[in-house]
Amino acid sequence: MAISIPITVEPEHIGPATIDARPILPLAGAGQSLWDSAEKARDDVAEKIDAFFRRRRINARVQISQPGVYPSEVDAECWIPAGESRVVTKVARSALSIKISVDPYRKNPMRYDVVLDRHGRVQAASYWKLHDTELDELLAYLLDGGRTPQFFRSRTPFIFRLIAAFVPFLDPAEKNQLIPEVRSSWLTLPSAIFLGGLAVAILLFANAASDQSFDGSSRGLSVLLSVVVLIGSGIVSYVISNRRPVLQAVPKQPVRCPRRERLIDTWHVSVPDAGDDFDAFKQRIYAVARATDQGVQGSVEVHENPTPRGFESRERLVLTMGQATLHVHVQRFGRDAFVGWDSHLNWRRWAEGEIESRTVVDRSAVEYRALKVGIHVPTEFDLMEANVLSETTHLRIVNEIKSFLKEREIEADLDFRIIRGDRAKALDSGKNAQPAANGA
């Protein structure tokens, strides 16, 4: 790979502003991308589902997709008891899944893909709006059954559907139109030239065919001239179109990258007596772990895991630096507290997708591309960032634990050594992994 060496330019030769022309996908501000809006919509839907079940006095399982998983998703599952004998318990199983995808070039940029499974009967539909009344109707049907929810019914009036069945090429279905900026421009200078040449050629040909005063040679000359005009206008249109500069347009990517993590290193220890005032101890560990530079993002995430006898939710602090992530765990066990972390490399990134539309703006051809979840193959630099993140965070956590033990005058022989993973395997383990169906 060629290495570019920066050239120092004297200050008097530097212009008023430097243009960043590196091949990097544009980045939206924190919380300002459409994908951030989709996550907010996901959280809003999950909150409304929780509220509905609370009103019905039902403790159902409501789960949202984890950060970095696209499209965003909300899942609700409930098993309603339907009878019990000495041997078995009967339950009526129902589930609702709502995926929120992003269509950045549409008037309604979010798409709701809803799948409802009630007692083995599955219904599915996709639409770019999900009103509160429709969500309540879906949840009521999930529990009580009855009439098919409005969300799964056709939004085209019956009379139009009936006419479309007998009239070819008529599609009366409601469309989620492209935004004006992205719509294809048909009336451009090349198309105007070609249409003008076509009109002149038709007139010449029609005049030669209808004018009785033309002899054979005059008529042939007029037909030849019409052909020349048509071909000439086509050539001129093609040359103008072909000489246009082609620009690429890509939606701004969110600050948070999609995730598919591979474990590198790990460390854990049990801190005696830290469970007595556990909340204060946990906040101390979180505070020192978050004390990093501006290149590190931190967020507290709650992950739910199914167990043989229920579900268990656990909290963790997730630190991200480039393609490196660090999961910090602090859990109470009796009077003690478990403290540990896992270091990961992320094998996902945002990438350009297919061309969704082409148009002409200011004499330039513009191709509007989708933004999709792609594969990132980590390098030694990513591994270096993971080492920096884990080592600095580990040192801060260890020093804080030692300070805690000293304050409490606790004598404890704790092992602060990091359990190292295979570096070569860490850089190679995900190369053959395919993107998951949900883009995680």
C-alpha positions as CSV (number, residue, x, y, z in Angstrom):
1,M,0.0,0.0,0.0
2,A,1.3,3.4,-0.9
3,I,2.0,5.8,2.0
4,S,1.3,9.4,1.5
5,I,3.7,11.8,3.3
6,P,2.3,15.1,4.4
7,I,4.0,18.2,2.9
8,T,4.4,21.2,5.1
9,V,3.1,24.4,3.5
10,E,4.2,27.8,4.6
11,P,1.4,29.8,6.3
12,E,1.4,32.5,3.7
13,H,0.5,29.9,1.0
14,I,-2.5,28.4,3.0
15,G,-5.9,29.5,1.8
16,P,-8.7,30.7,4.1
17,A,-10.0,27.1,4.5
18,T,-8.8,23.6,4.0
19,I,-11.2,21.2,2.2
20,D,-11.3,17.7,3.5
21,A,-11.3,15.6,0.3
22,R,-10.3,12.3,1.9
23,P,-12.5,9.2,0.8
24,I,-14.6,9.2,4.0
25,L,-18.4,8.8,4.3
26,P,-20.0,11.9,5.7
27,L,-20.8,11.9,9.4
28,A,-23.9,13.4,11.0
29,G,-23.8,15.1,14.4
30,A,-24.6,13.1,17.5
31,G,-28.3,12.2,17.5
32,Q,-28.9,14.0,14.2
33,S,-29.0,11.1,11.6
34,L,-32.1,9.3,10.4
35,W,-30.9,6.1,12.1
36,D,-30.8,8.0,15.4
37,S,-34.4,9.0,14.8
38,A,-35.3,5.4,14.1
39,E,-33.8,4.4,17.5
40,K,-35.8,7.1,19.2
41,A,-39.0,5.8,17.4
42,R,-38.0,2.3,18.6
43,D,-37.8,3.5,22.2
44,D,-41.1,5.3,21.9
45,V,-42.9,2.2,20.5
46,A,-41.4,0.1,23.3
47,E,-42.5,2.5,25.9
48,K,-46.1,2.5,24.5
49,I,-46.2,-1.3,24.4
50,D,-45.0,-1.4,28.1
51,A,-47.7,1.1,29.0
52,F,-50.4,-1.0,27.2
53,F,-49.4,-4.2,29.0
54,R,-49.3,-2.4,32.4
55,R,-52.9,-1.1,31.8
56,R,-54.0,-4.6,31.1
57,R,-52.1,-5.9,34.2
58,I,-50.0,-8.3,32.1
59,N,-46.3,-8.9,32.7
60,A,-45.1,-9.6,29.1
61,R,-41.6,-9.7,27.7
62,V,-40.8,-6.5,25.7
63,Q,-37.3,-6.3,24.3
64,I,-35.6,-3.7,22.0
65,S,-32.6,-4.3,19.7
66,Q,-29.2,-3.4,21.2
67,P,-27.3,-0.3,20.2
68,G,-25.5,-0.8,16.9
69,V,-28.1,-3.3,15.6
70,Y,-29.8,-2.1,12.4
71,P,-32.7,-2.0,11.6
72,S,-34.0,-1.1,15.0
73,E,-36.4,-3.6,16.4
74,V,-39.0,-4.0,19.2
75,D,-40.2,-7.5,20.1
76,A,-43.1,-8.3,22.4
77,E,-43.9,-11.8,23.5
78,C,-46.6,-13.1,25.9
79,W,-47.7,-16.6,26.9
80,I,-51.2,-16.3,28.4
81,P,-52.1,-19.2,30.8
82,A,-55.0,-21.1,29.3
83,G,-55.5,-24.0,31.8
84,E,-53.5,-26.3,34.0
85,S,-53.6,-30.0,35.0
86,R,-51.6,-32.1,37.2
87,V,-49.1,-32.8,34.4
88,V,-49.1,-29.8,32.1
89,T,-49.7,-26.1,31.9
90,K,-51.5,-24.8,28.7
91,V,-50.5,-21.4,27.3
92,A,-51.7,-19.3,24.4
93,R,-48.5,-17.9,22.7
94,S,-48.5,-14.7,20.8
95,A,-45.6,-12.5,19.6
96,L,-45.3,-9.1,17.9
97,S,-42.2,-7.9,16.0
98,I,-41.7,-4.3,14.8
99,K,-38.7,-3.5,12.7
100,I,-37.9,0.2,11.9
101,S,-35.9,0.6,8.7
102,V,-34.6,3.8,7.2
103,D,-35.4,5.0,3.6
104,P,-33.4,8.2,3.6
105,Y,-34.7,9.5,0.2
106,R,-38.4,9.0,0.8
107,K,-40.9,11.6,2.0
108,N,-41.6,9.3,5.0
109,P,-38.0,8.1,5.8
110,M,-38.9,5.3,8.2
111,R,-40.5,2.0,7.3
112,Y,-42.3,-0.2,9.8
113,D,-42.2,-3.9,9.1
114,V,-44.7,-5.6,11.4
115,V,-45.0,-9.4,12.0
116,L,-47.8,-10.6,14.4
117,D,-48.0,-14.3,15.4
118,R,-51.1,-15.1,17.4
119,H,-51.6,-18.8,18.2
120,G,-49.6,-19.9,15.2
121,R,-51.4,-17.6,12.7
122,V,-48.9,-15.2,11.2
123,Q,-49.7,-11.9,9.6
124,A,-47.2,-9.4,8.2
125,A,-47.3,-6.0,6.5
126,S,-45.0,-3.0,5.9
127,Y,-45.9,0.7,5.9
128,W,-44.1,4.0,6.5
129,K,-46.4,5.0,9.4
130,L,-47.5,3.4,12.6
131,H,-50.1,5.5,14.4
132,D,-50.8,5.1,18.2
133,T,-54.3,3.8,17.5
134,E,-52.9,1.1,15.1
135,L,-50.3,0.0,17.7
136,D,-53.0,-0.3,20.4
137,E,-55.1,-2.3,17.9
138,L,-52.2,-4.6,17.2
139,L,-51.7,-5.2,20.9
140,A,-55.4,-5.7,21.6
141,Y,-55.5,-8.3,18.8
142,L,-52.3,-9.9,20.2
143,L,-54.1,-10.6,23.5
144,D,-57.8,-10.9,22.5
145,G,-58.0,-11.8,18.8
146,G,-61.0,-10.6,16.9
147,R,-61.0,-8.6,13.7
148,T,-57.8,-8.3,11.6
149,P,-56.0,-5.1,12.6
150,Q,-56.2,-2.2,10.3
151,F,-52.4,-2.2,9.8
152,F,-52.7,-5.5,7.9
153,R,-55.5,-4.4,5.6
154,S,-55.1,-2.8,2.2
155,R,-54.9,1.0,2.2
156,T,-56.3,1.3,-1.3
157,P,-60.1,1.7,-1.5
158,F,-61.9,-1.4,-2.8
159,I,-63.3,0.4,-5.8
160,F,-59.8,1.4,-7.0
161,R,-58.5,-2.1,-6.5
162,L,-61.5,-3.4,-8.5
163,I,-60.8,-1.0,-11.4
164,A,-57.1,-1.9,-11.3
165,A,-58.0,-5.6,-11.8
166,F,-59.6,-4.8,-15.2
167,V,-57.4,-1.9,-16.4
168,P,-53.9,-2.9,-17.4
169,F,-50.9,-0.9,-16.0
170,L,-53.1,0.8,-13.4
171,D,-51.6,0.8,-9.9
172,P,-53.8,2.8,-7.5
173,A,-51.7,1.8,-4.4
174,E,-50.4,4.7,-2.3
175,K,-46.8,5.4,-2.9
176,N,-44.1,6.7,-0.6
177,Q,-42.7,9.2,-3.0
178,L,-39.1,10.3,-3.3
179,I,-38.2,13.7,-1.9
180,P,-38.0,16.4,-4.6
181,E,-34.2,16.6,-4.4
182,V,-33.8,13.0,-5.5
183,R,-36.4,12.7,-8.2
184,S,-35.1,12.1,-11.7
185,S,-35.0,15.2,-14.0
186,W,-36.4,14.3,-17.4
187,L,-36.5,17.8,-18.9
188,T,-32.8,18.7,-19.3
189,L,-30.8,20.3,-22.1
190,P,-29.9,17.0,-23.8
191,S,-33.5,15.7,-23.6
192,A,-34.8,19.0,-24.9
193,I,-32.4,18.9,-27.8
194,F,-33.4,15.3,-28.7
195,L,-37.1,16.0,-28.3
196,G,-36.7,19.1,-30.5
197,G,-34.8,17.1,-33.1
198,L,-37.5,14.3,-33.0
199,A,-40.3,16.9,-33.5
200,V,-38.5,18.5,-36.5
201,A,-37.8,15.0,-38.0
202,I,-41.4,14.0,-37.7
203,L,-42.6,17.3,-39.3
204,L,-40.2,16.9,-42.2
205,F,-41.2,13.3,-42.8
206,A,-44.9,14.1,-42.5
207,N,-44.6,17.0,-44.9
208,A,-42.7,14.9,-47.5
209,A,-45.4,12.2,-47.2
210,S,-48.4,14.5,-47.6
211,D,-47.2,17.2,-50.0
212,Q,-48.2,16.0,-53.6
213,S,-46.0,18.6,-55.2
214,F,-42.8,16.7,-54.1
215,D,-41.3,14.5,-56.7
216,G,-39.5,11.3,-55.9
217,S,-36.1,12.9,-55.4
218,S,-37.5,15.8,-53.3
219,R,-39.4,13.4,-51.1
220,G,-36.3,11.2,-50.7
221,L,-34.2,14.3,-49.8
222,S,-36.7,15.4,-47.2
223,V,-36.8,11.9,-45.6
224,L,-33.0,11.8,-45.6
225,L,-32.9,15.3,-43.9
226,S,-35.4,14.1,-41.2
227,V,-33.1,11.1,-40.5
228,V,-30.1,13.3,-40.3
229,V,-31.8,15.7,-37.9
230,L,-32.9,12.9,-35.7
231,I,-29.5,11.2,-35.6
232,G,-27.7,14.6,-35.1
233,S,-29.9,15.6,-32.2
234,G,-29.3,12.2,-30.6
235,I,-25.5,12.5,-31.0
236,V,-25.5,16.0,-29.6
237,S,-27.7,14.9,-26.6
238,Y,-25.4,12.0,-25.9
239,V,-22.2,14.1,-26.1
240,I,-23.7,16.7,-23.7
241,S,-24.9,13.9,-21.3
242,N,-21.6,12.0,-21.4
243,R,-19.5,15.2,-20.7
244,R,-21.4,15.9,-17.4
245,P,-19.4,15.4,-14.2
246,V,-20.8,12.6,-12.1
247,L,-21.3,13.3,-8.4
248,Q,-22.1,10.8,-5.6
249,A,-24.5,11.5,-2.8
250,V,-24.6,9.4,0.3
251,P,-26.7,9.9,3.5
252,K,-24.8,11.1,6.5
253,Q,-23.9,8.1,8.7
254,P,-24.7,8.0,12.5
255,V,-21.9,8.5,15.0
256,R,-22.5,4.9,16.3
257,C,-21.2,2.2,14.0
258,P,-23.1,-1.1,13.6
259,R,-21.7,-3.9,15.7
260,R,-20.5,-7.4,15.4
261,E,-17.9,-7.9,18.1
262,R,-15.1,-10.4,18.5
263,L,-13.5,-11.0,21.9
264,I,-9.8,-10.1,22.4
265,D,-8.9,-9.8,26.1
266,T,-10.8,-10.1,29.4
267,W,-10.3,-9.4,33.1
268,H,-12.3,-9.8,36.3
269,V,-12.0,-9.8,40.0
270,S,-14.2,-10.1,43.1
271,V,-14.0,-7.1,45.4
272,P,-14.8,-7.9,49.1
273,D,-17.4,-5.8,51.0
274,A,-18.2,-3.7,47.9
275,G,-21.7,-5.0,47.9
276,D,-22.7,-3.3,51.1
277,D,-23.1,0.1,49.4
278,F,-23.1,-1.3,45.9
279,D,-24.7,1.6,44.0
280,A,-22.1,4.0,45.2
281,F,-19.3,1.6,44.4
282,K,-20.7,0.9,40.9
283,Q,-20.8,4.7,40.2
284,R,-17.2,5.0,41.3
285,I,-16.1,2.4,38.8
286,Y,-18.2,3.9,36.0
287,A,-16.9,7.4,36.7
288,V,-13.2,6.4,36.5
289,A,-13.8,4.1,33.5
290,R,-15.5,7.0,31.6
291,A,-12.7,9.5,32.4
292,T,-11.2,9.1,28.9
293,D,-10.5,11.6,26.1
294,Q,-13.0,13.0,23.6
295,G,-12.3,10.2,21.1
296,V,-14.1,7.7,23.4
297,Q,-17.9,7.4,23.6
298,G,-19.5,5.8,26.6
299,S,-23.1,4.6,27.3
300,V,-24.8,2.4,29.8
301,E,-26.7,-0.5,28.2
302,V,-29.0,-3.1,29.6
303,H,-28.8,-6.6,28.1
304,E,-31.5,-9.3,28.7
305,N,-30.5,-12.9,28.6
306,P,-32.9,-15.9,28.7
307,T,-32.3,-18.4,31.4
308,P,-33.9,-21.9,31.9
309,R,-36.3,-20.3,34.4
310,G,-36.9,-16.8,33.2
311,F,-35.1,-13.7,32.0
312,E,-32.2,-11.9,33.5
313,S,-31.3,-8.3,32.7
314,R,-27.8,-7.0,33.4
315,E,-26.3,-3.6,33.0
316,R,-22.9,-2.8,31.5
317,L,-20.9,0.3,30.6
318,V,-19.8,0.2,27.0
319,L,-16.8,2.3,25.9
320,T,-16.1,2.7,22.1
321,M,-12.9,4.0,20.5
322,G,-12.9,3.6,16.7
323,Q,-13.5,-0.1,16.0
324,A,-12.7,-1.1,19.6
325,T,-15.3,-1.6,22.3
326,L,-14.9,-2.3,26.0
327,H,-17.7,-3.8,28.1
328,V,-17.3,-2.9,31.8
329,H,-19.3,-5.1,34.2
330,V,-20.1,-4.4,37.8
331,Q,-22.4,-6.8,39.6
332,R,-23.3,-7.5,43.2
333,F,-22.9,-10.9,44.7
334,G,-23.8,-10.9,48.3
335,R,-21.5,-8.6,50.2
336,D,-19.0,-8.6,47.4
337,A,-19.0,-7.1,43.9
338,F,-17.8,-8.6,40.7
339,V,-15.8,-6.2,38.5
340,G,-14.6,-7.1,35.1
341,W,-14.3,-6.0,31.5
342,D,-14.2,-7.6,28.0
343,S,-12.3,-6.1,25.1
344,H,-13.6,-6.5,21.5
345,L,-12.9,-5.7,17.9
346,N,-15.9,-4.6,15.8
347,W,-16.3,-6.2,12.4
348,R,-19.0,-3.9,11.1
349,R,-19.1,-0.4,9.6
350,W,-21.3,1.8,7.5
351,A,-20.8,1.4,3.7
352,E,-22.2,2.7,0.4
353,G,-25.2,0.7,-1.0
354,E,-26.8,0.5,-4.4
355,I,-27.8,3.5,-6.5
356,E,-31.5,4.4,-5.6
357,S,-31.9,7.4,-7.9
358,R,-30.2,9.5,-10.6
359,T,-30.9,13.1,-11.4
360,V,-29.2,16.2,-12.9
361,V,-28.4,19.2,-10.7
362,D,-26.5,22.3,-11.9
363,R,-25.3,20.6,-15.1
364,S,-23.9,17.7,-13.0
365,A,-25.2,14.1,-12.9
366,V,-25.9,13.1,-9.3
367,E,-26.2,9.4,-8.2
368,Y,-28.0,9.0,-4.8
369,R,-26.7,5.9,-3.0
370,A,-28.0,4.0,-0.1
371,L,-26.2,3.6,3.2
372,K,-25.9,0.0,4.4
373,V,-24.2,-2.1,7.0
374,G,-20.9,-3.4,5.7
375,I,-18.0,-5.6,6.8
376,H,-14.9,-4.0,8.4
377,V,-11.8,-6.1,8.5
378,P,-9.7,-4.8,11.5
379,T,-6.1,-3.9,11.1
380,E,-3.2,-3.6,13.5
381,F,-4.2,0.0,14.1
382,D,-7.7,-1.1,15.3
383,L,-5.9,-3.6,17.6
384,M,-3.7,-0.8,18.9
385,E,-6.8,1.3,19.7
386,A,-8.3,-1.7,21.5
387,N,-5.1,-2.1,23.5
388,V,-5.0,1.6,24.4
389,L,-8.7,1.6,25.5
390,S,-8.4,-1.6,27.6
391,E,-5.0,-0.8,29.2
392,T,-5.9,2.8,30.2
393,T,-9.4,1.8,31.5
394,H,-7.9,-1.2,33.4
395,L,-5.3,1.0,35.1
396,R,-8.0,3.4,36.3
397,I,-10.3,0.7,37.5
398,V,-7.5,-1.1,39.4
399,N,-6.4,2.1,41.1
400,E,-9.9,2.9,42.1
401,I,-10.4,-0.6,43.6
402,K,-7.1,-0.3,45.5
403,S,-8.3,3.1,46.9
404,F,-11.6,1.5,47.9
405,L,-9.8,-1.3,49.8
406,K,-7.5,1.2,51.5
407,E,-10.4,3.4,52.6
408,R,-12.1,0.3,54.1
409,E,-8.9,-1.1,55.5
410,I,-9.5,-4.4,53.7
411,E,-6.6,-6.8,53.2
412,A,-7.2,-8.7,50.0
413,D,-4.9,-10.5,47.6
414,L,-6.6,-9.7,44.2
415,D,-5.3,-10.7,40.8
416,F,-5.2,-7.7,38.5
417,R,-3.5,-9.5,35.6
418,I,-5.3,-9.3,32.2
419,I,-6.3,-12.5,30.5
420,R,-4.8,-12.1,27.1
421,G,-6.3,-13.4,23.9
422,D,-4.7,-14.5,20.7
423,R,-3.8,-11.4,18.7
424,A,-3.5,-13.2,15.4
425,K,-6.9,-14.9,15.9
426,A,-8.4,-11.6,16.9
427,L,-7.5,-10.1,13.5
428,D,-8.6,-13.1,11.6
429,S,-11.6,-14.6,13.5
430,G,-14.4,-12.7,11.7
431,K,-13.2,-12.6,8.1
432,N,-15.5,-15.5,7.1
433,A,-18.4,-14.2,9.1
434,Q,-21.4,-13.1,7.1
435,P,-23.6,-10.2,8.0
436,A,-26.5,-11.2,10.2
437,A,-30.0,-10.8,8.9
438,N,-30.6,-7.8,11.1
439,G,-27.3,-6.2,10.2
440,A,-25.7,-6.8,13.6
